[in-house]
């Protein structure tokens, strides 16, 4: 990984900019980060070392571009074409461009861009739902070969599932905010975006906790040096079919407390067994219905990313289906929210047995 900053300085345009790290750093040395200036590294991709090789060699792979500004900043319009020329010349490198100005993208393209360049990834930021609703449709409508999304600093719960379902977004990154004035990041926000990514088989990275991290109602103040390691340690990053979720530690809920919570849920408590359902259970017997439950859990729920997850459980047709909705065992997202079993992992035999026990306990209590 390498960094190339052809210019420095930026203008704040959205809530995510409020505590910008570039502004904080520049202020600490008496510099005004709102002044945009070309840097001495403008032509870094073409600079050679004493041996005649490029200073930016292909062993680094990805070049993060314009990290102390925005590549599509209007103050840099006169300099950008030169950067495109260098990016075109260095096909051995992959340039990763993060922007809050995806709406300026089409105005800033080189004439030969076509449907996009293979060695360029465009990553749009969206720190909250309003920015996601505005920026992501633009990102998806543009001629780009590689698209990513970064929610950092994450300032609220974000739903981007319909955008992920297009299959055009290759990666999503989430993280909290650092610095003395950091706004809180809730772990539940991270979890929800991760669940959306799992359902669409999109790689996900939990980059950092931020300085103020809220998990299960507790507020944690985390030192800067620990924010990235803590996120990595959580195991919540996800790559399809890599088994990363296996390292996530969790505790199953107390059964009595679980059923009490379910009873307080207006949605969960509306499910009941009809007379026909009860007659079916009595006729077949609980042992047979248990075998049905085991089979349904294994076939419909146990995969890392079940087909049509969130929609795979019918609302009627079998007592087990009703029990799944009543006990929040209907999809992998609900299993994580109610039972702490992480999405994105293949259910173990013990986890399947636990789910089956919960289903049968609910059914038996309704007879």
C-alpha positions in Angstrom: 0.0 0.0 0.0 1.2 3.5 -0.9 -0.2 7.0 -0.5 -0.1 9.7 -3.2 -1.2 13.2 -2.3 -0.9 15.4 -5.4 -2.5 18.4 -3.6 -3.3 19.2 0.0 -6.2 21.1 1.7 -9.9 20.8 1.4 -13.3 22.4 2.0 -15.8 20.9 4.4 -19.1 20.0 2.7 -21.0 17.5 5.0 -21.5 16.3 8.6 -18.6 13.8 8.2 -16.2 16.7 7.7 -16.9 18.4 11.1 -13.9 16.8 12.8 -11.7 16.3 9.8 -8.3 14.7 10.7 -6.5 16.9 8.1 -7.9 20.1 9.7 -6.9 18.8 13.2 -3.4 17.9 12.1 -2.8 21.2 10.2 -4.2 23.3 13.0 -1.7 21.6 15.4 1.2 23.0 13.3 -0.4 26.4 12.6 -1.6 25.6 9.1 -4.9 26.4 7.4 -6.3 23.2 5.9 -8.9 25.1 3.9 -6.1 26.4 1.6 -5.7 24.0 -1.3 -2.2 23.8 -2.8 -0.3 21.5 -5.1 2.3 19.3 -3.3 5.8 18.4 -4.1 4.6 14.9 -4.6 2.3 15.9 -7.5 4.2 13.8 -10.0 5.2 11.0 -7.5 3.9 8.2 -9.8 6.5 9.2 -12.4 9.4 9.9 -10.0 12.4 7.6 -10.3 14.9 6.5 -7.6 18.7 6.4 -8.0 18.5 3.0 -9.6 16.2 4.2 -12.3 13.1 2.5 -11.0 9.8 4.1 -10.0 9.6 5.3 -6.4 6.0 4.0 -6.4 6.7 0.4 -7.5 4.0 -2.2 -8.2 5.0 -4.3 -5.1 2.8 -1.9 -3.1 -0.2 -2.7 -5.3 -2.8 -0.2 -4.2 -2.1 3.6 -4.2 -4.5 5.5 -1.9 -4.9 8.8 -3.8 -5.5 12.3 -2.4 -5.9 11.3 1.2 -5.3 14.9 2.5 -7.9 16.4 0.1 -10.5 15.3 -2.3 -9.6 14.2 -5.8 -12.7 15.9 -7.3 -12.4 19.2 -5.4 -13.2 22.1 -7.7 -10.1 24.0 -6.6 -8.0 21.2 -8.2 -9.7 21.2 -11.6 -6.6 22.7 -13.3 -4.3 19.9 -11.9 -6.5 16.8 -12.3 -5.9 16.0 -15.9 -2.2 15.7 -15.2 -3.0 13.1 -12.6 -5.2 11.2 -15.0 -2.3 11.1 -17.4 0.0 9.6 -14.8 -2.7 7.1 -13.7 -3.1 6.0 -17.3 0.6 5.6 -17.7 1.0 3.5 -14.5 -1.1 0.5 -15.4 1.0 -1.6 -13.0 -0.6 0.3 -10.0 -4.2 0.4 -8.8 -5.3 3.8 -7.7 -7.9 3.9 -4.9 -9.8 7.3 -4.8 -12.1 8.1 -1.9 -14.4 11.1 -2.4 -17.3 13.0 -0.8 -17.9 14.6 -4.2 -19.1 11.8 -6.3 -21.6 14.3 -7.8 -18.7 16.1 -9.5 -17.3 12.8 -11.0 -18.6 13.2 -14.5 -17.3 16.8 -14.8 -13.8 15.7 -13.9 -13.1 12.7 -16.2 -10.4 12.4 -18.8 -11.7 12.2 -22.4 -10.7 8.5 -22.8 -12.4 7.3 -19.6 -15.1 5.3 -21.5 -16.7 2.8 -19.2 -14.0 3.2 -16.6 -10.4 2.2 -16.1 -9.4 -1.2 -14.7 -6.7 0.3 -12.5 -9.0 2.8 -10.7 -11.4 2.2 -7.8 -13.8 5.0 -6.9 -14.9 4.9 -3.3 -17.8 7.1 -2.2 -18.2 8.1 1.4 -21.6 8.2 3.2 -21.5 8.9 6.9 -25.3 8.9 7.5 -28.5 7.8 5.7 -29.0 11.2 4.0 -25.6 11.0 2.4 -26.1 7.3 1.4 -29.5 8.2 -0.2 -27.9 11.0 -2.2 -24.5 9.7 -3.1 -24.9 5.9 -3.7 -27.4 6.2 -6.6 -25.0 8.6 -8.3 -22.1 6.1 -7.7 -24.1 3.3 -9.2 -25.2 5.3 -12.2 -21.6 6.3 -13.3 -19.3 4.4 -15.7 -16.9 2.9 -13.1 -15.2 -0.5 -13.2 -14.6 -0.7 -9.5 -16.9 0.8 -6.8 -16.6 0.8 -3.0 -18.3 2.6 -0.1 -16.9 3.9 3.1 -19.0 4.9 6.1 -16.4 6.7 8.2 -17.0 8.5 10.4 -20.2 6.6 10.8 -22.7 9.0 12.4 -25.9 6.9 12.3 -27.6 3.7 11.2 -27.4 3.3 7.4 -29.4 1.0 5.2 -27.8 0.5 1.8 -29.2 -3.0 1.1 -30.9 -2.1 -2.2 -27.7 -0.6 -3.5 -25.6 -3.7 -2.4 -28.2 -5.9 -4.2 -27.1 -4.5 -7.5 -23.9 -6.4 -7.3 -22.0 -3.3 -8.4 -20.4 -2.4 -5.0 -17.2 -4.4 -4.4 -16.5 -3.6 -0.8 -17.9 -1.6 2.2 -15.9 -0.2 5.1 -17.3 1.2 8.3 -15.6 2.9 11.3 -16.1 5.4 14.1 -14.6 8.9 14.5 -11.3 9.7 16.2 -10.1 12.8 17.9 -10.9 14.8 21.0 -14.3 15.9 19.6 -15.3 12.5 18.3 -19.0 11.7 18.0 -20.1 8.3 19.2 -20.3 5.2 17.0 -22.8 2.5 18.0 -21.8 -1.1 17.4 -25.4 -1.8 16.3 -24.8 0.5 13.3 -21.8 -1.5 12.3 -23.6 -4.8 12.8 -26.5 -3.7 10.6 -24.4 -2.7 7.6 -22.4 -5.9 8.0 -25.6 -8.0 7.9 -26.6 -6.2 4.8 -23.2 -7.0 3.2 -23.5 -10.6 4.2 -26.9 -11.0 2.6 -25.5 -9.5 -0.7 -22.1 -11.4 -0.4 -20.2 -8.1 -0.4 -16.9 -8.0 1.5 -17.0 -5.8 4.6 -14.4 -4.2 6.8 -14.9 -3.0 10.3 -11.9 -0.5 10.2 -11.9 1.1 13.6 -14.1 1.7 16.7 -13.6 5.4 16.9 -12.8 7.2 20.2 -16.4 6.9 21.6 -17.8 3.5 21.0 -21.2 2.3 22.3 -22.0 -1.4 22.7 -25.0 -2.9 24.4 -25.7 0.4 26.2 -22.2 0.9 27.5 -20.0 3.8 26.4 -16.3 3.0 25.8 -13.6 5.7 25.5 -10.9 4.1 23.4 -7.4 5.3 22.9 -6.4 6.1 19.3 -3.7 3.4 19.2 -6.3 0.7 20.2 -9.2 1.8 17.9 -8.1 -0.2 14.8 -6.8 -3.3 16.8 -10.0 -3.5 18.7 -12.0 -3.5 15.5 -9.8 -6.2 14.0 -9.9 -8.3 17.2 -13.8 -8.3 17.0 -13.7 -10.5 13.9 -16.5 -8.5 12.4 -14.8 -8.0 9.0 -16.3 -10.3 6.4 -15.1 -11.9 3.2 -17.6 -14.4 1.6 -16.6 -18.0 2.1 -13.5 -17.3 4.1 -14.8 -18.4 7.5 -13.8 -15.1 9.2 -17.0 -15.0 11.4 -15.9 -18.2 13.1 -13.6 -16.1 15.4 -16.4 -13.9 16.7 -17.0 -14.6 20.3 -20.6 -14.5 21.6 -22.8 -15.8 24.4 -26.2 -17.4 23.9 -29.0 -15.6 25.7 -30.5 -17.0 28.9 -33.6 -18.9 27.7 -35.9 -17.5 30.3 -34.8 -13.9 29.6 -35.1 -14.6 25.9 -38.7 -15.6 26.1 -39.5 -12.7 28.3 -38.0 -10.3 25.7 -39.9 -12.0 22.9 -43.1 -11.6 24.9 -42.6 -7.9 25.1 -42.1 -7.6 21.4 -45.3 -6.4 19.6 -44.2 -8.2 16.4 -43.0 -11.5 17.9 -45.9 -11.9 20.3 -48.5 -11.6 17.6 -47.7 -15.1 16.3 -49.7 -18.1 17.6 -50.6 -21.6 16.7 -54.0 -22.1 15.1 -56.3 -24.9 16.1 -55.2 -26.6 12.9 -51.5 -26.2 13.8 -52.1 -27.6 17.3 -54.0 -30.6 15.9 -51.0 -31.2 13.5 -48.5 -31.2 16.4 -50.7 -33.6 18.5 -51.2 -35.9 15.6 -47.5 -36.1 14.6 -46.1 -35.8 18.1 -43.4 -33.4 19.3 -40.6 -35.8 18.4 -41.6 -35.8 14.8 -42.1 -32.0 14.8 -38.6 -31.7 16.3 -37.2 -33.7 13.4 -39.0 -31.3 11.0 -37.5 -28.4 12.8 -34.0 -29.9 12.6 -34.4 -30.4 8.9 -35.8 -26.9 8.3 -32.9 -25.3 10.3 -30.3 -27.3 8.5 -31.7 -26.7 5.0 -33.0 -23.1 5.3 -30.9 -21.4 8.0 -27.5 -23.0 8.5 -25.6 -21.8 5.5 -23.2 -18.8 5.8 -25.5 -16.8 3.6 -28.9 -18.6 3.1 -30.7 -18.0 -0.1 -33.2 -15.2 0.2 -32.1 -14.6 3.8 -34.7 -12.5 5.5 -37.4 -13.8 3.2 -36.8 -17.6 3.3 -39.3 -18.4 6.1 -43.0 -18.6 5.2 -45.5 -17.0 7.5 -47.7 -20.1 7.6 -47.8 -23.7 6.4 -46.1 -25.5 9.3 -46.0 -24.9 13.1 -42.2 -24.6 12.9 -42.5 -21.7 10.5 -44.7 -19.9 13.0 -42.3 -20.7 15.8 -39.4 -19.3 13.8 -41.1 -15.9 13.5 -42.3 -16.0 17.1 -38.8 -16.8 18.5 -36.7 -14.7 16.0 -35.2 -17.8 14.4 -36.5 -16.9 11.0 -33.3 -15.5 9.4 -29.7 -15.0 10.1 -30.2 -11.3 10.9 -32.8 -12.0 13.6 -30.6 -14.8 15.0 -27.8 -12.3 15.5 -30.1 -9.6 16.9 -31.9 -11.8 19.3 -29.7 -14.8 19.9 -26.2 -13.3 19.4 -25.3 -15.9 16.8 -23.2 -14.0 14.2 -24.4 -13.8 10.6 -21.8 -14.8 8.0 -20.9 -18.1 9.5 -22.0 -21.7 8.9 -24.1 -22.8 11.9 -22.4 -25.5 13.9 -24.3 -28.6 15.1 -24.6 -27.2 18.6 -26.0 -23.9 17.2 -28.5 -25.8 15.1 -29.5 -27.9 18.2 -30.0 -24.7 20.3 -32.3 -23.2 17.6 -34.3 -26.4 17.4 -34.7 -26.5 21.2 -36.0 -22.9 21.2 -38.5 -23.7 18.5 -39.8 -26.8 20.2 -40.0 -25.1 23.6 -42.2 -22.4 22.1 -44.4 -24.9 20.3 -44.8 -27.0 23.4 -45.8 -24.0 25.5 -48.6 -23.2 23.1 -50.3 -26.6 23.1 
